[in-house]
Amino acid sequence: MHVSYLSLMVIILGLGLLSQSFINRQYKQWSRVPISTGFTGAQAARLMLDRNGLQNVGIERIPGTLTDNFDPRTNVLRLSESSYNSTSVAATAIACHEAGHAVQHARNYGPARVRMALAPAVNVAASLWIFLFMGGVFLNMMGLVWLSIGLFAVAVLFQLVTLPVEFDASNRALQTIGTSGISAQETAGARKVLTAAAFTYVASTLSSILQLLYFVGMARD
């Protein structure tokens, strides 16, 4: 393995560990602070959905921690066990963030639509690119190498499009949280949790961009 690639892997590993440490620390801190509304994460999400006329969006509980997600195919918001019944600041922030994705879907938010359109291509690209890359390198077939880089670039594009989607969902969540009558400290705590979560996406995207630039540079040599 090339020394410069080892250095790149160290940087990527460092970014990953830093982002995970950041979100874990903020989540742990604010999951201990009760929200003054007394709402569970599920109740906070339901309130946000109803305020936006989305009574048709369901809410389900799923196992795990920080496994929360919104599925636009079934129009169901799925909250992890750590968010669904918890009355903490962290649970409210995360639940409302996912409700923000439901609002995006209902409002046909542009970047979210692009992200959904890219998803099928990304699934294929993510499965194939590494095999094509290795085959191109071992067989000395630069056509395969460039094809694999193109597929990897599709995955990077998907990550780039994901960033505004995540930021917007957090902004929508904070707008709702800020008008719920909670203290400035609780609002700041919710913002810290969502900022830490956003950093994980930024770190992942930056890591992928660095890899893409490395592969392009290698192919040109």
C-alpha positions as CSV (number, residue, x, y, z in Angstrom):
1,M,0.0,0.0,0.0
2,H,1.3,3.4,-0.9
3,V,2.6,5.5,2.0
4,S,0.5,8.5,1.0
5,Y,-2.6,6.3,1.1
6,L,-1.7,5.1,4.6
7,S,-1.5,8.8,5.6
8,L,-4.9,9.4,4.0
9,M,-6.4,6.5,5.9
10,V,-5.0,7.9,9.2
11,I,-6.7,11.3,8.4
12,I,-10.0,9.6,7.6
13,L,-9.9,7.4,10.7
14,G,-9.1,10.5,12.8
15,L,-12.1,12.4,11.3
16,G,-14.4,9.4,12.0
17,L,-13.2,9.0,15.6
18,L,-13.5,12.8,16.2
19,S,-17.0,13.0,14.8
20,Q,-18.2,10.0,16.7
21,S,-16.7,11.3,19.9
22,F,-18.4,14.6,19.4
23,I,-21.8,13.2,18.8
24,N,-21.5,10.7,21.6
25,R,-20.4,13.3,24.1
26,Q,-23.2,15.8,23.2
27,Y,-25.8,13.1,23.1
28,K,-24.7,11.6,26.5
29,Q,-24.7,15.1,28.1
30,W,-28.1,16.2,26.9
31,S,-29.8,12.9,27.2
32,R,-29.5,13.5,31.0
33,V,-31.2,16.9,30.8
34,P,-35.0,16.6,31.0
35,I,-37.0,18.8,28.6
36,S,-39.2,21.3,30.4
37,T,-42.2,20.5,28.1
38,G,-42.2,17.0,29.6
39,F,-42.8,15.6,26.1
40,T,-41.2,12.3,25.0
41,G,-39.4,12.2,21.7
42,A,-42.4,10.6,20.1
43,Q,-44.8,13.3,21.4
44,A,-42.5,16.1,20.3
45,A,-42.2,14.6,16.8
46,R,-46.0,14.2,16.7
47,L,-46.5,17.8,17.6
48,M,-44.2,19.0,14.9
49,L,-45.8,16.8,12.3
50,D,-49.3,17.9,13.3
51,R,-48.3,21.6,13.2
52,N,-47.2,21.0,9.6
53,G,-50.5,19.2,8.7
54,L,-48.8,15.8,8.5
55,Q,-51.3,13.8,10.6
56,N,-50.9,11.0,8.0
57,V,-47.3,10.4,8.9
58,G,-46.9,7.5,11.4
59,I,-44.4,7.1,14.2
60,E,-42.9,3.7,15.2
61,R,-40.4,2.6,17.8
62,I,-37.3,0.7,16.6
63,P,-34.5,-0.9,18.5
64,G,-31.1,0.8,19.2
65,T,-29.7,4.1,19.9
66,L,-29.4,6.9,17.3
67,T,-31.0,4.6,14.7
68,D,-33.8,7.2,14.1
69,N,-34.9,7.7,10.5
70,F,-37.8,8.8,8.3
71,D,-38.8,6.4,5.5
72,P,-40.5,8.4,2.7
73,R,-41.5,5.2,0.9
74,T,-43.9,4.2,3.8
75,N,-44.3,7.7,5.2
76,V,-43.3,6.5,8.6
77,L,-41.0,8.2,11.1
78,R,-39.1,5.6,13.1
79,L,-37.6,6.5,16.4
80,S,-35.0,4.5,18.4
81,E,-35.8,3.2,21.8
82,S,-33.5,5.9,23.2
83,S,-35.6,8.7,21.6
84,Y,-39.2,7.4,21.6
85,N,-40.0,7.4,25.3
86,S,-37.3,9.7,26.6
87,T,-38.2,13.1,27.8
88,S,-34.7,14.5,27.4
89,V,-33.4,17.5,25.4
90,A,-31.5,15.1,23.2
91,A,-34.5,13.0,22.4
92,T,-36.6,16.0,21.5
93,A,-33.8,17.3,19.2
94,I,-33.4,14.0,17.4
95,A,-37.1,13.3,17.1
96,C,-37.8,16.7,15.7
97,H,-34.9,16.4,13.3
98,E,-36.4,13.3,11.8
99,A,-39.8,15.0,11.7
100,G,-38.1,17.7,9.7
101,H,-37.3,15.1,7.0
102,A,-41.0,14.2,6.9
103,V,-41.8,17.9,6.4
104,Q,-39.2,18.1,3.6
105,H,-40.8,15.2,1.9
106,A,-44.3,16.7,2.1
107,R,-43.0,20.1,0.8
108,N,-41.0,18.5,-2.0
109,Y,-37.8,20.1,-0.8
110,G,-35.4,20.2,-3.7
111,P,-32.2,18.6,-2.3
112,A,-34.2,15.8,-0.7
113,R,-35.8,15.0,-4.1
114,V,-32.4,14.9,-5.7
115,R,-31.1,12.7,-3.0
116,M,-34.0,10.2,-3.5
117,A,-33.4,10.2,-7.2
118,L,-29.8,9.4,-6.7
119,A,-30.3,6.6,-4.2
120,P,-30.8,3.7,-6.7
121,A,-27.7,4.7,-8.7
122,V,-25.7,5.1,-5.4
123,N,-26.7,1.6,-4.3
124,V,-25.3,0.1,-7.5
125,A,-22.2,2.3,-7.4
126,A,-21.4,1.5,-3.8
127,S,-21.5,-2.2,-4.5
128,L,-19.5,-2.2,-7.7
129,W,-16.8,0.5,-7.6
130,I,-14.3,-1.3,-5.4
131,F,-14.3,-4.5,-7.5
132,L,-13.9,-2.6,-10.7
133,F,-11.1,-0.5,-9.2
134,M,-9.2,-3.6,-7.9
135,G,-9.8,-5.4,-11.2
136,G,-8.5,-2.4,-13.2
137,V,-5.4,-2.0,-11.0
138,F,-4.5,-5.7,-11.1
139,L,-5.2,-6.1,-14.8
140,N,-3.7,-2.7,-15.7
141,M,-6.9,-1.6,-17.4
142,M,-7.2,2.1,-16.9
143,G,-10.6,2.1,-18.4
144,L,-11.9,0.1,-15.5
145,V,-10.1,2.2,-13.0
146,W,-11.7,5.4,-14.4
147,L,-15.1,3.7,-14.5
148,S,-14.7,2.8,-10.8
149,I,-13.7,6.3,-10.0
150,G,-16.8,7.6,-11.8
151,L,-19.0,5.3,-9.7
152,F,-17.3,6.4,-6.5
153,A,-17.9,10.0,-7.6
154,V,-21.6,9.3,-7.7
155,A,-21.5,8.1,-4.1
156,V,-19.6,11.3,-3.2
157,L,-22.2,13.4,-5.0
158,F,-24.9,11.7,-2.9
159,Q,-23.1,12.6,0.3
160,L,-22.7,16.2,-0.9
161,V,-26.5,16.4,-1.6
162,T,-27.2,14.9,1.8
163,L,-25.5,17.8,3.6
164,P,-28.1,20.5,2.9
165,V,-30.9,17.9,3.5
166,E,-29.6,17.3,7.0
167,F,-28.9,21.0,7.8
168,D,-32.4,21.9,6.7
169,A,-34.0,19.2,8.8
170,S,-32.1,20.4,11.8
171,N,-33.2,24.1,11.1
172,R,-36.8,23.0,10.9
173,A,-36.5,21.1,14.1
174,L,-34.9,24.0,16.0
175,Q,-37.6,26.4,14.7
176,T,-40.2,24.1,16.3
177,I,-38.2,23.6,19.5
178,G,-37.6,27.3,19.8
179,T,-41.3,28.1,19.8
180,S,-42.3,25.4,22.4
181,G,-41.6,27.5,25.4
182,I,-38.5,25.8,26.6
183,S,-35.5,27.7,28.1
184,A,-32.7,29.2,26.2
185,Q,-30.3,26.6,27.7
186,E,-32.5,23.7,26.5
187,T,-32.7,25.3,23.0
188,A,-28.9,25.7,23.0
189,G,-28.5,22.0,24.1
190,A,-30.7,20.8,21.2
191,R,-28.6,22.9,18.8
192,K,-25.4,21.3,20.2
193,V,-26.8,17.8,19.7
194,L,-27.9,18.5,16.1
195,T,-24.6,20.3,15.3
196,A,-22.7,17.3,16.5
197,A,-24.9,15.0,14.4
198,A,-24.3,17.2,11.4
199,F,-20.6,17.1,11.9
200,T,-20.7,13.3,11.4
201,Y,-22.0,13.9,7.9
202,V,-19.5,16.6,7.2
203,A,-16.6,14.4,8.3
204,S,-17.8,11.5,6.3
205,T,-18.2,13.6,3.2
206,L,-14.8,15.2,3.6
207,S,-13.3,11.8,4.0
208,S,-14.9,10.6,0.7
209,I,-13.8,13.7,-1.1
210,L,-10.2,13.1,0.0
211,Q,-10.4,9.5,-1.2
212,L,-11.8,10.6,-4.5
213,L,-9.0,13.1,-5.1
214,Y,-6.5,10.5,-4.2
215,F,-7.9,8.0,-6.7
216,V,-8.0,10.6,-9.4
217,G,-4.4,11.6,-8.8
218,M,-3.3,8.0,-8.8
219,A,-5.1,7.3,-12.1
220,R,-3.4,10.3,-13.7
221,D,0.1,9.2,-12.7
